[in-house]
């Protein structure tokens, strides 16, 4: 990360969604890791929830949050695998279609490259993705503790830091709703 000390840090408002049929507030370790990293980075954790692996429920929660002007970015953990219950990418596809969203293909590609270093070829089972819809960034990470560390530490910590050079996601935020 190339932090430019002459640039001010701009905290953003982040919503955190854990996607799981089994986790609770007490057992959501990957969500706790992300919440801690979000706060430690200086950002505001403005929403946090756990939602079942149900595409309609996920879509509703995500649609509500991207309409909320207090949410600049949503990070999800879980539901990105290959099983029948893993439906986070499908919910995000629907969000993208209904809100003229755009994929951030490099996010998933870079995530899998970083993940390869820790879990090897098993990373091909991840459908981690990033997109922007209705002016809100959405990043979907797998639900393991290692995956959220890889995603936050290796990508999001830098790209959500307004001081990161040569460029970052924060500096684009004022222009995300341009026509």
Secondary structure as GFF3:
##gff-version 3
##sequence-region A 1 179
A	DSSP	beta_strand	2	3	.	.	.	ID=ss1
A	DSSP	beta_strand	13	19	.	.	.	ID=ss2
A	DSSP	alpha_helix	29	40	.	.	.	ID=ss3
A	DSSP	beta_strand	44	51	.	.	.	ID=ss4
A	DSSP	alpha_helix	55	67	.	.	.	ID=ss5
A	DSSP	beta_strand	73	77	.	.	.	ID=ss6
A	DSSP	alpha_helix	88	98	.	.	.	ID=ss7
A	DSSP	beta_strand	102	103	.	.	.	ID=ss8
A	DSSP	alpha_helix	105	119	.	.	.	ID=ss9
A	DSSP	three_ten_helix	120	125	.	.	.	ID=ss10
A	DSSP	beta_strand	129	133	.	.	.	ID=ss11
A	DSSP	beta_strand	136	141	.	.	.	ID=ss12
A	DSSP	alpha_helix	145	151	.	.	.	ID=ss13
A	DSSP	pi_helix	152	156	.	.	.	ID=ss14
A	DSSP	alpha_helix	157	159	.	.	.	ID=ss15
A	DSSP	beta_strand	164	165	.	.	.	ID=ss16
A	DSSP	alpha_helix	169	172	.	.	.	ID=ss17
A	DSSP	three_ten_helix	173	175	.	.	.	ID=ss18
###
